[in-house]
Amino acid sequence: MTLATGLLQWQWWHPLLYTLVLTHLTIVSVTVYLHRHSAHRALDLHPALAHFFRFWLWLTTAIVTKEWTAIHRRHHASCETEDDPHSPQILGLRKVLWQGAELYKEAADAATLKRYGNGTPDDWIERHLYSHKVGNWAGIALMAVINIALFGPIGLSIWAIQMLWIPFWAAGVINGVAHFWGYRNYESPDAARNLVPWGIVIGGEELHNNHHTYPNSAKLSSRWYEFDLGWTYIRLFKA
């Protein structure tokens, strides 16, 4: 059955595919740009590609590069201690899993940004749009308008899924479950674990014990049977 709400004539699977593609692109932006490039400097990105990821995160998540980078660096510097912004070993798994986004907001204080936020974008568009108090929210508002324009009322449901995608999978599952359950290749000094050997759904972030053992490596897989989708994208970008 073809529907004609919004600007598109679409069948039931079109919004599903649209949602999966857009949320996947957001996952790639987080793991390649925010995590491996910005927080750990494990790779350099072409300025145009880095700016695309920054724009996409503004449009789909309202994540500010400096805030995310600083909080993640603080996490590594004080992992599983009282100063760790989101350790399930300290705060409990339930709190980190379901309130991960709130923990990020609480940790984004001036002291954390000053100490751990060095080397992040500070150009005109960052100051006046991407990290501006008003402009920061303009991106996700624009995303809602685009979704509703394309698909009609169901576009609002698509937008809601997009808004929950990173808070659940990254702030909840990775920061919570991946410090609580899974297997370990290495005896890292923290509780980080690999959730599964195939890092596909969260772009390779599932291999969390590998990452905490070698945090400056752009490749998160280390065993022959492990797969890091983010590394595949990095090789593709390099090519």
C-alpha angles and dihedrals in degrees: 000000000000119000126200106199112132124006094312135070102222144171124224095268096052097078089044092054091042091053094048093049095048095045090047090053089051091052090051090050091053098045099039103032107026100030110031099025107032105027100035105020087223090146141010120237127206107259092241092052093045090051092049090055090047090051092046093052089049089052098045108026113013087229113160111218095220094050096048092044094048094047092048093049089049089051091056093044094053105021116174093002132110089265093056106110094216116014114149087200088066104026100030129255096262094056095048094043096051102025101037094121091052090051089055091053091049092049096049093090126144094257093054093047092049095048101039106020100079120133097026125128116289103166128130096272091048093052097041102036122004097047099019114119092240102025092051090067094043091079098059090041089055090048090055091051091050093050094048091046091053101041108015119227094348086065088075090059089050089052091050091054090050091051092050097042100084097034089055104037101033107024093034112029101031098037092039116027094030089060092048113034137029140058130305128219092181137032096239115179091250136056097262114142138181109248096200134346093246115070100199111117095048096030097255097316087114087080091073100147090055090051096050090050093050104020095167095055116106089208116071100187119083108165124071092245096049122097127201112193092190090060089052089056091047091054089048092051090048091052 
